[in-house]
Amino acid sequence: MIYLSLRALPLRCRQCGETSDARATAACPLCSGPVEPAYDPNRTRPDRETIAGRAPSLWRYQEWLPLTGEPIHSKEVGFTPLIEVPSLARLLRVKRFWIKNDAVQFPTLSFKDRVVATALNAASALGLEAVGCASTGNLANALAAQATRAGIPVWVFIPDTIETGKVIGTAVYNSRLVRVSGTFDDVYGLCRQAADRFGWGMVNINLRSYYGEGSKTLAFETVEQLGWRLPTAVVAPMAGGCLVTKLHKGFGEFIADGIVEGRVPRVYGAQASGCAPIVRMVESGSNRIVPEIPNTVARSIAIGNPMDGAGAATTIRETGGWAAAVSDEALVSGIRLLAEHAGVFTETAGGVAMAGAKTLADVGRLQSTDEVVVYITGNGLKTTEVLTETKAGLPLILPNLAEVEELNAMAEAMCSS
């Protein structure tokens, strides 16, 4: 079904500048370069007061999203909490520290709900009859939930190694869920073929130009929730690399349009050392990604040949940021650190972001004057496997007050020592 009041923006090639009609494609028809939505430079932009008076969702920033007309799907997505954590500011020796908590995002507890919201509306605007994706988990959850709710047939392809919680969190929506033997890069290649063969709107493939723009709303919300000002540095986990590029783009658009004054924050990216092709690209000064075979518990960001890796590295360098690779042990410590200081339970990608921020602070990449925002992209209930030893370490007692008294005495002794 085509919705007459909803329109996807035309596309412009970043390589040759050619503009084409709105369509489901990731490549320019002339030079095969990457395409992105072509925004009308003369369009009306709202001011701060107008934005603040709108419903608390990502659509309050619609003039910076790749659609015109009223969105028809996923109207409630967005506007998650920004939480200041003074104890982590002290630990990292920075001036102020916040987390942007998409671990409570509606409806499936990750930032992928944002990108699905824009892609799904674009699919309807283009009249596509079915959608799909290649996913390491969070995108599978988000697309299955939102497409099923919208009544759109959905195909979801995942590596057969992803966490049980994410498999169940997709299958429960009765989507057409398919496990594939291989890595995410194998799944991605298969989905590119399926998109061409069946004409499906693969949200992170042929709808990628519209999909990625949803990530900018993390930057827009950060600015608004900080009182219409900019942080000095931001840290995000990296998988395909799109998130860090879109954060940069979002901050830049708000500055260019006069919504906020200042400089774009320094952008920092973090990956697990068992799959860190973007980090190694930044560290080496190279302009080419060297693909890797993933070997990490952070499966949701384990993409060995990231589509936007080169763009992510360019963003990091241009803003004066840097990149950090952290071990699996460090990312689990990052999960615990965030839980103990902020009361937020994040999945492995969030553990990577938190551990990456600590690593960057420890080596002097973050400064004592910095106001830092770390992006937490998913909920810890999705990856409980990495904390399975927690239950084994808990005390087990009889329903006897004397045993509680004994435990209390031990706890007080530890506190006083």
BELCOR-V139163 format. One record per helix or strand. SS is the DSSP state (a for helix, b for strand). FROM is the first residue (numbers start at 1). TO is the last residue. If there is no record, write none. Layout:
ss:SS from:FROM to:TO
ss:SS from:FROM to:TO
This chain:
ss:b from:7 to:8
ss:b from:11 to:13
ss:b from:19 to:20
ss:b from:27 to:27
ss:b from:34 to:37
ss:a from:48 to:52
ss:a from:58 to:64
ss:b from:67 to:68
ss:b from:82 to:84
ss:a from:86 to:92
ss:b from:96 to:101
ss:a from:102 to:104
ss:b from:110 to:110
ss:a from:112 to:125
ss:b from:130 to:135
ss:a from:138 to:150
ss:b from:153 to:159
ss:a from:164 to:171
ss:b from:176 to:180
ss:a from:184 to:198
ss:b from:201 to:202
ss:a from:208 to:225
ss:b from:233 to:237
ss:a from:242 to:256
ss:b from:266 to:272
ss:a from:277 to:284
ss:a from:299 to:301
ss:a from:309 to:319
ss:b from:323 to:326
ss:a from:328 to:342
ss:b from:346 to:346
ss:a from:348 to:362
ss:b from:371 to:376
ss:b from:378 to:379
ss:a from:380 to:382
ss:a from:384 to:387
ss:a from:389 to:392
ss:a from:401 to:416
